[in-house]
């Protein structure tokens, strides 16, 4: 039940497996990563089913809450991409809820956080990077490559500046995912360390139980901070995604 190292919570382990020597040593397994991905999927779908207000004239609290989030994301899309670019709203809204619920579920002590998996975060960022790159090329054709040559650049410096601009552009495929991965990993390592400390303190006798109560209040404050970080990181991810899509559309 309890982890022995703060890094154990990030280990992907097989829960169920199937192997067959008849298909070239074929092996397929169901891991904790897959389990928590399904849990998050069901949570997201369940929340939206719960907030469905089609059969009622008076909106429920859940409906008002999710409508507020929808309006917030919609306003972000309009402000960041353009008032006539609502076609990107489903993508941004889905990304926000997937990352948000993934981060929040990970705040449960000793649970697995899929956004601390670099495979997931880099996978998301690379897909977003390829998406807005293909979008920009499809809109601007060969003019897309003009973004790598600064205006008024001296001709002898063009090869060097093109390499610098290209490296800066491609770094978006990594920075978007690494930012999410590093922030969530650091916070969850801290929570795991403190959780083990307080568990030992509360289970070491009556005297240590009361001594541990005061620092436990600090732990609760850190936990609330980590919840805030979970929300902020989901917001930052979609904010930067909107910014990159805008740059792809308007070529800047």
C-alpha positions as CSV (number, residue, x, y, z in Angstrom):
1,X,0.0,0.0,0.0
2,X,2.8,2.4,0.8
3,X,5.7,3.4,-1.4
4,X,9.3,3.0,-0.2
5,X,10.7,5.7,-2.4
6,X,9.1,9.0,-3.6
7,X,9.9,8.0,-7.1
8,X,8.0,4.6,-6.9
9,X,4.7,6.4,-7.6
10,X,5.9,7.3,-11.1
11,X,6.8,3.7,-12.1
12,X,4.6,2.1,-14.8
13,X,3.9,-1.5,-13.7
14,X,1.9,-4.2,-15.4
15,X,-1.4,-5.2,-13.8
16,X,-2.5,-7.8,-16.3
17,X,-0.5,-9.4,-19.1
18,X,-1.0,-11.8,-22.0
19,X,1.8,-13.5,-23.9
20,X,1.7,-15.8,-26.9
21,X,4.7,-17.6,-28.4
22,X,2.7,-18.4,-31.5
23,X,2.8,-14.8,-32.7
24,X,6.5,-14.1,-32.4
25,X,6.6,-13.8,-28.6
26,X,3.7,-11.4,-28.7
27,X,3.0,-9.7,-25.3
28,X,0.4,-7.2,-24.3
29,X,-0.2,-5.9,-20.8
30,X,-2.6,-3.6,-19.0
31,X,-0.6,-1.2,-16.8
32,X,-1.4,1.3,-14.1
33,X,-1.0,4.0,-16.7
34,X,-3.8,2.5,-18.7
35,X,-5.9,2.0,-15.7
36,X,-5.7,5.6,-14.6
37,X,-6.2,6.8,-18.1
38,X,-9.5,4.9,-18.2
39,X,-10.4,6.3,-14.7
40,X,-9.8,9.8,-15.9
41,X,-11.8,9.2,-19.1
42,X,-14.8,7.9,-17.1
43,X,-14.5,10.9,-14.6
44,X,-14.5,13.4,-17.4
45,X,-17.5,11.8,-19.2
46,X,-19.3,11.3,-15.9
47,X,-18.9,14.9,-14.8
48,X,-20.3,16.1,-18.2
49,X,-23.2,13.6,-18.0
50,X,-23.9,14.9,-14.4
51,X,-23.9,18.5,-15.7
52,X,-26.4,17.7,-18.5
53,X,-29.3,20.0,-18.0
54,X,-31.4,19.3,-21.1
55,X,-34.5,18.1,-19.2
56,X,-34.6,20.8,-16.6
57,X,-35.6,24.4,-16.8
58,X,-33.6,25.3,-13.7
59,X,-29.8,24.7,-14.1
60,X,-28.2,22.6,-11.4
61,X,-25.0,23.6,-9.6
62,X,-23.0,21.2,-11.7
63,X,-24.5,22.6,-14.9
64,X,-23.6,26.2,-13.8
65,X,-20.1,25.2,-12.8
66,X,-19.3,23.5,-16.1
67,X,-21.0,26.2,-18.1
68,X,-18.7,28.7,-16.4
69,X,-15.6,26.7,-17.3
70,X,-16.9,26.4,-20.9
71,X,-17.4,30.1,-21.1
72,X,-13.9,30.7,-19.7
73,X,-12.3,28.4,-22.3
74,X,-14.4,29.9,-25.0
75,X,-13.3,33.5,-24.1
76,X,-9.7,32.3,-24.1
77,X,-10.0,30.8,-27.6
78,X,-11.6,34.1,-28.9
79,X,-9.0,36.3,-27.2
80,X,-6.0,34.2,-28.1
81,X,-6.8,32.8,-31.5
82,X,-9.6,35.1,-32.8
83,X,-13.3,35.7,-32.4
84,X,-14.1,33.7,-35.6
85,X,-11.9,30.7,-34.7
86,X,-14.3,28.8,-32.5
87,X,-13.6,25.7,-34.6
88,X,-10.6,25.0,-32.2
89,X,-12.8,25.1,-29.1
90,X,-13.4,21.4,-28.9
91,X,-9.7,20.6,-29.0
92,X,-8.8,23.2,-26.4
93,X,-11.7,22.3,-24.1
94,X,-10.9,18.6,-24.3
95,X,-7.2,19.2,-23.6
96,X,-8.0,21.4,-20.6
97,X,-10.3,18.8,-19.0
98,X,-8.0,15.9,-19.7
99,X,-5.0,17.6,-18.2
100,X,-6.9,19.1,-15.3
101,X,-8.5,15.9,-14.2
102,X,-5.2,14.0,-14.7
103,X,-3.4,16.5,-12.4
104,X,-6.1,16.5,-9.8
105,X,-6.4,12.7,-9.6
106,X,-2.7,12.6,-9.0
107,X,-3.0,14.7,-5.9
108,X,-4.5,11.7,-4.1
109,X,-1.6,10.3,-2.2
110,X,0.0,7.1,-3.5
111,X,-2.0,7.2,-6.7
112,X,-0.5,7.2,-10.2
113,X,-0.3,10.6,-12.0
114,X,-0.3,10.1,-15.8
115,X,0.9,13.7,-16.4
116,X,4.1,12.8,-14.6
117,X,4.8,10.4,-17.4
118,X,7.1,12.1,-20.0
119,X,5.7,9.8,-22.7
120,X,2.3,11.3,-22.2
121,X,3.3,15.0,-21.8
122,X,5.8,14.9,-24.7
123,X,3.3,13.0,-26.8
124,X,0.7,15.7,-26.2
125,X,3.2,18.5,-27.0
126,X,4.5,16.8,-30.1
127,X,1.0,16.2,-31.4
128,X,0.1,19.9,-30.8
129,X,3.4,21.0,-32.4
130,X,2.7,18.8,-35.5
131,X,-0.9,20.0,-35.6
132,X,-0.2,23.8,-35.7
133,X,2.8,23.2,-38.1
134,X,0.6,21.3,-40.6
135,X,-2.1,24.0,-40.1
136,X,0.4,26.8,-40.9
137,X,1.8,25.1,-43.9
138,X,-1.7,24.3,-45.3
139,X,-2.7,28.0,-44.9
140,X,0.4,29.8,-46.0
141,X,2.2,27.2,-48.2
142,X,5.8,28.2,-48.9
143,X,5.3,31.5,-47.1
144,X,5.5,29.5,-43.9
145,X,9.3,29.2,-44.2
146,X,9.6,33.0,-44.2
147,X,9.1,32.9,-40.4
148,X,12.6,31.5,-40.1
149,X,14.2,34.5,-41.8
150,X,14.0,37.7,-39.7
151,X,13.0,40.8,-41.7
152,X,15.9,43.0,-42.7
153,X,18.4,40.2,-41.9
154,X,21.8,40.7,-43.7
155,X,22.3,38.0,-46.3
156,X,25.6,36.5,-44.8
157,X,23.8,35.9,-41.5
158,X,20.8,34.2,-43.0
159,X,22.1,30.5,-42.6
160,X,23.0,31.1,-39.0
161,X,19.7,32.8,-38.1
162,X,17.7,30.2,-39.9
163,X,19.2,27.5,-37.8
164,X,18.6,29.5,-34.6
165,X,15.0,30.3,-35.6
166,X,14.4,26.6,-36.6
167,X,15.8,25.4,-33.2
168,X,13.7,27.9,-31.4
169,X,10.6,26.8,-33.3
170,X,11.2,23.1,-32.8
171,X,11.8,23.6,-29.1
172,X,8.1,24.1,-28.7
173,X,7.5,20.4,-29.3
174,X,9.6,19.7,-26.1
175,X,9.1,22.7,-23.8
176,X,5.3,22.4,-23.7
177,X,5.4,18.9,-22.4
178,X,8.5,19.3,-20.2
179,X,6.9,22.2,-18.4
180,X,3.9,20.1,-17.5
181,X,6.0,17.0,-16.6
182,X,8.5,18.9,-14.4
183,X,6.0,20.9,-12.4
184,X,3.7,17.9,-11.7
185,X,6.6,15.6,-10.9
186,X,8.3,18.0,-8.4
187,X,5.0,18.7,-6.5
188,X,4.1,15.0,-6.3
189,X,7.5,14.0,-5.0
190,X,7.2,16.6,-2.3
191,X,3.7,15.3,-1.3
192,X,4.9,11.7,-1.2
193,X,7.8,12.6,1.1
194,X,5.6,14.5,3.4
195,X,2.9,11.8,3.4
196,X,5.4,9.2,4.5
197,X,6.7,11.5,7.2
198,X,3.3,12.3,8.7
199,X,2.2,8.7,8.4
200,X,5.2,7.6,10.6
201,X,4.6,10.5,12.9
202,X,0.9,9.7,13.5
203,X,1.6,6.0,14.0
204,X,4.5,6.4,16.4
205,X,2.5,6.8,19.6
206,X,0.2,9.3,21.3
207,X,3.0,11.9,22.0
208,X,4.3,12.0,18.5
209,X,0.7,12.1,17.3
210,X,0.1,15.4,18.9
211,X,3.5,16.8,18.0
212,X,2.8,16.0,14.3
213,X,-0.6,17.8,14.3
214,X,0.9,21.3,13.9
215,X,3.2,20.6,10.9
216,X,0.3,18.6,9.4
217,X,-1.5,21.9,9.0
218,X,1.4,23.1,6.9
219,X,1.1,19.9,4.8
220,X,-2.6,20.7,4.2
221,X,-1.6,24.2,2.9
222,X,1.0,22.6,0.6
223,X,-1.6,20.2,-0.6
224,X,-3.9,23.1,-1.5
225,X,-1.1,24.8,-3.2
226,X,-0.5,21.7,-5.3
227,X,-4.1,21.6,-6.2
228,X,-3.8,25.2,-7.4
229,X,-0.7,24.2,-9.4
230,X,-2.7,21.4,-11.0
231,X,-5.3,23.9,-12.3
232,X,-2.7,26.4,-13.3
233,X,-0.6,23.9,-15.3
234,X,-3.7,22.8,-17.3
235,X,-4.5,26.5,-17.9
236,X,-1.0,27.3,-19.0
237,X,-0.9,24.3,-21.4
238,X,-4.0,25.3,-23.3
239,X,-3.0,29.0,-23.2
240,X,0.3,28.2,-24.9
241,X,-1.5,25.9,-27.3
242,X,-3.9,28.7,-28.3
243,X,-0.9,31.0,-28.7
244,X,0.9,28.6,-31.0
245,X,-2.3,28.1,-33.1
246,X,-2.7,31.8,-33.4
247,X,0.9,32.1,-34.6
248,X,0.3,29.3,-37.2
249,X,-2.8,31.1,-38.5
250,X,-1.5,34.6,-38.7
251,X,2.2,33.6,-39.3
252,X,4.0,35.5,-36.5
